[in-house]
Amino acid sequence: MNSISVLHINLFQPGKNTSDFYFNRMKEHLVLGHRHIEKPHRHDFYATILFTKGSGMHEIDFQKYDVSAGSLFFMSPGQIHSWELSEDIDGYIFFCSQDFYEMHYVNQKLRSFQFFGSVNFPRKLQLTATELRENNHLFAALEKEYQLQNVMKDGFILSLMSQIFIQATRAFSKELGKENSEVNISYFKHYQQFENLIEEHFAKEKSVAFYASLLEISSKHLNRITRTVVQKTATDVIKERIILEAKRMLMYLDESLTEIAFRLGFEEYSYFVRVFRKTSGMTPTQFIKKYKA
């Protein structure tokens, strides 16, 4: 089974001393990185992409999104993605490492932005005409600063990035109909803690009670939180994270289905197949045929 490429920032900026930040126009990026990005691949960095022109399809972790002017995407390390874009595509793209952002913003983690930290959060935001103009201004300013050698360059780049992330957070809140009530802020915080715990334990722990105990809340309340935030049960959130990992492993690990099931904590292969099929609508074998054809 062929492995999925893991791309590093320095692949896209040969000759530069830094491997922590990269910025480019989409047209130039597609030409520069063609040999690296023409097939499904993963990154070891965070990526933000704004399309200002053109159309197409962008697939992130097996979820397909339409691309059009105003499509703003956020991607986290480890996600598998690919795209099919029209010839007139244009926009902006930037990458940053976790260290680059968090060494400067010690108290603000990239994963605290839900579009980076939550598996169940949408990876695409469709901007309004006004939002597109505002973001276009920020991305253009980011491009200009990236090309210059000004004093405190990194600090200015980080401030522009943060504005983009904060505006996106607000726009997502409007789009998803989430009011900034104290209840919802509390729910978002608990949900994020829940997903962080899943990241640590999903290969071994699959019960809602386990995670509710760590959060010091009841299983019933945890379900209330997940239904409010992502319209799913806590069990669904856990299973979907496990199956997402299974899909990634099926794509890039040279291991048998039984070995993958065991690594994900399934003692019975038949149960793994049932959970996979119920969650993704196909068996692991069908998944492999679809994506490895």
N, C-alpha and C positions, 0 to 999 in steps of 0.2 A: 504494500500500500504506500503510495507516494506521500511525503510529508508536506504540510502547508508551510510556505516560507514565513519566517519571522523577520520583518524589516526593521532596521534601525535608522535613526534620524540621519546619521552620517552618510548613509547611502545617497541621500538627496542633496547633500552640500559638500561635495569633495573639495578638499583644500582648506576648508574653514576649520578654525581651532576649536570651535564649540560644537558639541553634539547634543545640546540641551534645548535648542529652539530652531525652528525652520519656518520660513514664510515664503509663499509664492502665489502667483496668479495661476488659476486652474489650467489654462492653456499651456503655459510653460511647464507646469508640474507634470502634466500628462505626457509631454514630450520627453522631459528629463527622466522621468521614472518609468517609462514605458516597459522596459525589460523587466522591471521589478513588479509592476502593479497590474499587468494585463491578466493575471490569473488570481483566483481567491488567495488572500494572504492575511497575515496578522501583523500587528505592530507591537512594539514594546514601549510605546509612548501614547500620550493623549493627542487626539486629532480633532480639529474643528474645521468645518467646510461650509462655505456660503456660496451657493449658486446664484448668479445674477442674470444668467442668460442660458438658453438651451433647454433640453429636456432629456429624459432617460429614466433609468431604474438603478437604484442603489440597494444592495442586499447586505444587511448587517446581521450576523449571527442567525442566518436563515430566515430573516424577516425582510420582506421586500417593501421598499418605499419608492413612490414616484418622485422624480426630480423635475423641478421647474424653477423659474426665477423666484427667489425668495425662500428656497429650501435651505434650511440651516441644519447641519448634522453635527452630532457630537459622538465621538468614539473613544472607548477606553482600551488600555493595553489588554491584549489577549483575544479581542474580538476578531472574528473572521469576516472579511468583507470583500465584495467585488461590485463592479458597476458596468452598465452599458449606457454610454452617453452619446448624445448627438454631436455632430461635427462642429456646430456653432456654440458649444458649451463654453461658459466663462464664469469666473467668480474668483474666490480666494480660498486658500487653504493654509493652515498653520499647525505645526506640531510642537509639543513641549514635553519634556520629561517631568516626572513627578518631583524630582529634586529641584529642578529649575524654579518651579512655582513655590514649592513648600519651604525651600530654604529662605525665601524672602517673606512668605506669608506663613509664619510658623503656626498661627492659630486658625488658619483657613486651609483645610485640606481639599484637594481637587475632588475627592470622592464625596465631599459634603454637598456638592452640586448634584442633584438627583440624576441629571442626564448623564453624569459620569459614574455615579456610585450605585445606581439601582439597575439591576438586571431587567426589572419589569417596567422601567420608565421608558417612554418613547425616545428614540434617538433622533427623531426629526421634528423640527419646528417649522411650520409654514408661516412665514412672516407676511404681515399686511404691507401695503405699499408704503405707509409711513414708517413702519418698523424696518423695512428693507432700506429705505433712505438713511435712517439713523445708523443701521449696522454697516452700510456701505461706507459711511463717513468714518466709523471706527476702524474698519478693516483697512481703508485707504491710509489712515493715520498710522496704523500698525505697519503697513508696508513701507511707508516713508521712513519711519524710525528704524526699521530693520536694515534699511540700506545705508543709513548714515552711521557715523561714529561719534555720537554726541556723548557728553558727560552724563552719567547715570542712565545710560541707554537701557540696561536691563530693567531698571525700576520703572521707566516710562512704558516699556513694552508690557510689563506685568500689570500696570495700572489700566492700560487699554484692554488687555485680556480680561481683567476682572470686570470691567464695564460690560463687555460682551457677555460674560457669563451671568452677571447679575440681571441684565436686561432680558436675557433668555429665560432665566428663572421666573421673572415676573410675567413674561409672555406665556410661558407654559402654564403658570397658575391661572391666568385668564382663560386660556384655551381649554384647560381641564375643568374649569368651573370651580376652582378651589378658592374659597374666601379666606382671607387672612385672619380667621378667628383664632382665639386662644386654643380652642379644641382641636382645630385642624393643624395648627403649628405643633401641638403636643403629639398628635397622631403621626405627622410626618417624621418627627424626631424619633418616636418609638419604631416606626416602620424602618427607618434607616438603620437603627441599631439592630433590628431583626435581620435585615439583609446582611449586615456586617457579620453577625453571628453565624448566619448560614454559610457565608464564605469560609469561615473557620472550620465548620463542623459538618458540612453537608455529606461528606463521604462516609461518615459514621453515624450521624444522628439525623433521624428523619421524622421524629415525632414533634407535634406542636407543643406538647407538654414540656419537652426538654427546653425549647427556646423560650416559652412563656416563663418557665422557672428562672432562667438566666435574666430575663427582663423584669422579674419580680412582679408579674401581672398574671391574671388568669388566662387560660386558653381561650375562654369565651371572649375576653376583652381583646386578645391578640387577633382573633378572627374579626372582631368589630373594626379594629384598626386597618387590617389588610383589605377588608371590603370597602372601607371608606376611601383609602388611598389609591388602591389599584383595582378595585372591584373584583377581587379574587379571595378565596379562602386561604388561610395560612398554609394548609396542606398543599394547595395548588402552587403557592409561591415556592415552597420547598421542593416539590417534585419538578417544577419547571426549571429550577436552577440545576438540579441533578441531571435532567435530560439535556439541558444545554451543554453541560460539561461532557455528557456522553457523546453528543453530536460533534463537539470539538475533538474529542479523543478519536472518534471514528474517522474523522477527516485527516488527522495528522499523526496518529500513533500506529505503529506496525505491530498491533496486538490483536488477538482473537476477540470475538464478541464476548466470549465467556470470561476472558481475562479482564476486559473493560468492565463488565458487570460486577466482577468480584472487587475490582479497585474502587468501585463506587458504592460498595457496601451491600451488594445484593448477594445473598447466599444461594438463591435459586435463580438460575438464568431465565427460566420461564416467567418468573415474576418481573424481572427486569424488562423482558419483552412486552409484557402486558402494560406496565407503567409507561414504557416508551411509546407504544402504540396509542394508548389513551391520551397521552400528552401531545404527541406530534401528528397523530392521524396516520402513521405508517410504522412498520416494523423497522428494526435496525438494518436488516438486510435490504429492505426497500429504500431506506434512506441512503445507504451506500450506493445502490444502483443509480439513484437520482442524482447524487452529487459527485460521484466518482466516475460517471460514464464518460 
